[in-house]
């Protein structure tokens, strides 16, 4: 199990990666969700996938493409790096990662 802590503004988000399971935890509200429960920006999704601009099912297709992308990675560290890099592009700042319940490690250079 791997946990990634990110910050945007004053809000902290934790991403928990456990093999093929991916959970998002909003520290301020105390809510946990899967990728399906996240609020996605249509503009951001269209920027990533321009072919979805006129698709009424853009959110569902975006989630499916994300899940397929996650399957291509071999381990939790590769998945964490991908998620971290994608969220940094959206304005998040990576703070820590924690592996297997051990002490959190600060992410350098972010």
C-alpha positions in Angstrom: 0.0 0.0 0.0 1.2 3.5 -0.9 -0.2 6.8 0.2 0.5 10.1 -1.5 -0.3 13.5 0.2 -0.9 16.5 -2.0 -1.9 20.1 -1.3 -3.9 22.7 -3.2 -4.5 26.0 -1.5 -5.2 25.0 2.1 -6.8 21.6 1.2 -4.9 18.3 1.5 -5.8 15.3 -0.6 -4.5 11.8 0.1 -4.3 9.2 -2.7 -4.2 5.6 -1.5 -2.9 3.0 -4.0 -3.3 -0.6 -2.9 -2.5 -2.9 -5.8 -5.2 -2.1 -8.4 -7.4 -0.2 -5.9 -7.2 3.6 -6.0 -8.9 5.8 -3.3 -9.0 9.6 -2.9 -9.4 11.1 0.6 -10.2 14.7 1.2 -8.7 15.5 4.6 -10.8 18.7 5.2 -14.2 17.1 4.7 -13.2 13.5 5.8 -14.7 12.0 2.6 -13.3 9.1 0.7 -14.1 8.3 -2.9 -13.0 6.3 -5.9 -12.1 7.9 -9.3 -15.8 7.8 -10.2 -16.8 10.1 -7.3 -14.3 12.8 -8.1 -15.5 16.1 -9.5 -13.8 16.4 -12.9 -13.5 19.6 -14.9 -14.9 19.2 -18.4 -12.4 21.7 -19.7 -9.5 19.8 -18.2 -10.8 16.5 -19.6 -11.2 17.9 -23.0 -7.7 19.4 -22.9 -6.4 15.9 -22.2 -8.8 14.1 -24.6 -9.9 16.5 -27.3 -12.0 13.9 -29.0 -14.5 13.9 -26.1 -15.6 17.5 -26.6 -19.0 16.7 -28.1 -19.4 13.4 -26.3 -22.3 13.5 -23.8 -20.6 10.7 -21.8 -17.3 12.6 -21.5 -16.9 11.9 -17.8 -17.5 8.2 -18.0 -15.1 7.9 -20.9 -12.5 9.9 -19.1 -12.7 7.6 -16.1 -12.5 4.5 -18.3 -9.4 5.9 -20.1 -7.8 6.7 -16.7 -8.5 3.1 -15.4 -7.0 1.6 -18.6 -3.9 3.8 -18.2 -3.4 2.7 -14.6 -3.5 -1.0 -15.7 -0.4 -0.3 -17.9 1.8 0.4 -14.8 3.5 -2.6 -13.2 3.7 -1.4 -9.6 2.4 1.1 -7.1 5.4 3.4 -7.3 4.9 3.9 -11.1 1.2 4.6 -10.5 2.0 7.1 -7.8 4.5 8.9 -10.1 1.9 9.1 -12.8 -0.8 10.5 -10.5 1.6 12.9 -8.8 2.8 14.3 -12.2 -0.7 14.7 -13.5 -2.0 16.5 -10.4 1.0 18.8 -10.3 0.0 19.9 -13.8 -3.4 20.9 -12.3 -1.8 23.1 -9.6 -1.4 20.6 -6.7 1.8 20.4 -4.7 3.2 17.0 -3.7 4.1 16.9 0.0 4.7 13.3 1.2 4.4 9.7 0.3 4.2 6.7 2.7 4.8 3.1 1.8 3.3 0.2 3.7 2.5 2.2 6.9 6.1 3.3 7.4 7.0 6.9 8.3 6.0 9.4 5.6 8.8 10.7 3.4 9.0 14.2 2.1 8.9 14.5 -1.7 11.9 16.6 -2.7 11.9 19.2 -5.4 8.1 19.9 -5.4 
